[in-house]
Amino acid sequence: MSQTAPEGKLALQTVPFPADTNGGGDIFGGWVLSQMDVAAGITSIERAQGRCATVAIEAMRFHAPVLVGDLFSVYTSIKKTGTTSMTIHVEAWVKRQSGGELLMVTEGDFTFVAIEASGVKRELPKPDS
Ligand SMILES: CC(C)(COP(=O)(O)OP(=O)(O)OC[C@H]1O[C@@H](n2cnc3c(N)ncnc32)[C@H](O)[C@@H]1OP(=O)(O)O)[C@@H](O)C(=O)NCCC(=O)NCCS
């Protein structure tokens, strides 16, 4: 993994707690995935100007562990839009408590569908100019 800087815009930032660890003492992959889903969800709501649902998660790759106390940041970029759906590339990066460079820990492609309040899919609005 040779990428040295995040791609996209900062959508979420947090710090994991000891309660988020797995048996090995690292942060549980499900916690990482859920933060990335929340970040992509925020981006999807902005683009769709309303409610959206996750329909697919693909190309997930866990490059490095997340540690308690890391500054955990999620960056999103919309890669593709269709009639009702959008695919968002999501990257999670950390800065260790001990310092050092930003490090990409996880990436994946999340697809969301714009939905009505009832849960039925709806067309994406035109992008803001
Ligand atoms: C999202 C949902 C409303 C879509 O309704 P649907 O009638 O099944 O929709 P379709 O199969 O016609 O697909 C809608 C769009 O999603 C895309 N899509 C569907 N499945 C996909 C997949 N596996 N990967 C990528 N895109 C997909 C379709 O290509 C289509 O895109 P487009 O309109 O831009 O061309 C419905 O599937 C749903 O409610 N799913 C559950 C969502 C949910 O609970 N998410 C939380 C998970 S924890």
The ligand as a Gaussian input file, in Angstrom:
#p B3LYP/6-31G(d) Opt

LIG

0 1
 C      -31.817000      -0.459000      -0.885000
 C      -33.149000      -1.013000      -1.426000
 C      -34.266000      -0.022000      -1.087000
 C      -33.003000      -1.083000      -2.952000
 O      -34.261000      -1.470000      -3.465000
 P      -34.358000      -2.484000      -4.684000
 O      -35.734000      -2.410000      -5.236000
 O      -33.844000      -3.792000      -4.218000
 O      -33.382000      -1.813000      -5.723000
 P      -32.630000      -2.349000      -7.032000
 O      -32.284000      -3.782000      -7.006000
 O      -33.449000      -1.867000      -8.187000
 O      -31.275000      -1.516000      -6.955000
 C      -31.305000      -0.097000      -6.748000
 C      -29.949000       0.438000      -7.103000
 O      -28.951000      -0.182000      -6.285000
 C      -27.965000      -0.806000      -7.096000
 N      -27.557000      -2.060000      -6.449000
 C      -28.360000      -3.027000      -5.982000
 N      -27.636000      -4.031000      -5.470000
 C      -26.331000      -3.669000      -5.623000
 C      -25.093000      -4.280000      -5.306000
 N      -25.032000      -5.484000      -4.710000
 N      -23.960000      -3.628000      -5.617000
 C      -23.986000      -2.416000      -6.207000
 N      -25.151000      -1.777000      -6.546000
 C      -26.294000      -2.405000      -6.264000
 C      -28.656000      -1.064000      -8.417000
 O      -27.738000      -1.196000      -9.474000
 C      -29.525000       0.173000      -8.544000
 O      -28.731000       1.271000      -8.953000
 P      -29.230000       2.430000      -9.975000
 O      -30.676000       2.769000      -9.668000
 O      -28.333000       3.594000      -9.694000
 O      -29.077000       1.869000     -11.342000
 C      -33.479000      -2.423000      -0.838000
 O      -32.625000      -3.379000      -1.430000
 C      -33.326000      -2.446000       0.670000
 O      -34.142000      -1.897000       1.400000
 N      -32.250000      -3.121000       1.145000
 C      -31.931000      -3.146000       2.580000
 C      -31.126000      -1.910000       2.955000
 C      -30.664000      -1.960000       4.390000
 O      -31.394000      -2.368000       5.282000
 N      -29.429000      -1.523000       4.589000
 C      -28.813000      -1.565000       5.884000
 C      -27.967000      -2.767000       5.966000
 S      -27.339000      -2.991000       7.582000

